[in-house]
Amino acid sequence: MKQIINPARARLEAGEVSVGVGLRISRTVDIAKAMKTAGYDWLFIDLEHSPISIETAVNISVAALDAGISPLVRVPWMEHWIATRVLDGGAMGIVMPHVDTAEQAREVVDRLKYPPIGHRSVAGPNAIFDFDKVDVGDSIAAINASQLITVMIETPEAVENADEIAAVDGVDVLLIGTGDLTTEMGIPGQAGHERIVAAYETVIAACEKQGKWAGMGGAYNEPDLERYIGMGVRMVLASNDLGLMMQAAGQMTSFVKGCA
């Protein structure tokens, strides 16, 4: 069978922490090589909270394939038609936000996986294979095997249903959207709150029980990262382009003005 190496998935399968960076303001393909050089394993191309177009997401995805960093795309809630278009364009995985139930998780898998797992429509030559002509059976099997399907856990309901969601065949990662979860719980921004810690414990336990990987996003300070990785999180959205730029810019301007 044809094989595809998905760097983000390979890290996880090796038992290592797979580290991603969010893209909200980046619009050019250069970002793929830059973030690869910086040490990231995957790009989180955000179509939920940015004006990035499908075309731009695909352009960045193709560049990422050549750079050796996984292009993963977050689409708006249950917008499967966007998800399949970026997958056809070269994305190696989809991040689906706000998945609260096993039924929703099954629908995600059904729309994004090829038969016999799901019912995704088969397109022509794919950027993942450099547009080479590949046996259809081999290509869909290879893409199904290498693809990374991530569902985001962002509400108390989703946490409560974590075990059932993790049990869905075809779901690979349950990624806690810490920002939305804290807001839904009435404790906005408190990523280290005991209720959030308990939510992480629940989701991580569900992932371990069902043989899936636990992920995190929306908690970027070092104490929270250290705590949740220590608890078992393996897929980490560690930062985003806007946050990194503003942090570095603020540090530089403060330093320069302090020299006067």
Secondary structure as UniProt FT lines:
FT   HELIX           7..13
FT   TURN            14..15
FT   STRAND          18..23
FT   HELIX           30..38
FT   STRAND          42..46
FT   HELIX           54..67
FT   STRAND          70..74
FT   TURN            77..78
FT   HELIX           80..89
FT   STRAND          93..96
FT   HELIX           102..112
FT   TURN            115..117
FT   HELIX           127..129
FT   TURN            130..131
FT   HELIX           136..146
FT   STRAND          148..153
FT   HELIX           156..160
FT   HELIX           162..166
FT   TURN            169..170
FT   STRAND          173..177
FT   HELIX           178..184
FT   TURN            185..186
FT   TURN            188..189
FT   TURN            191..192
FT   HELIX           194..210
FT   STRAND          213..217
FT   HELIX           222..231
FT   STRAND          235..240
FT   HELIX           241..258
//
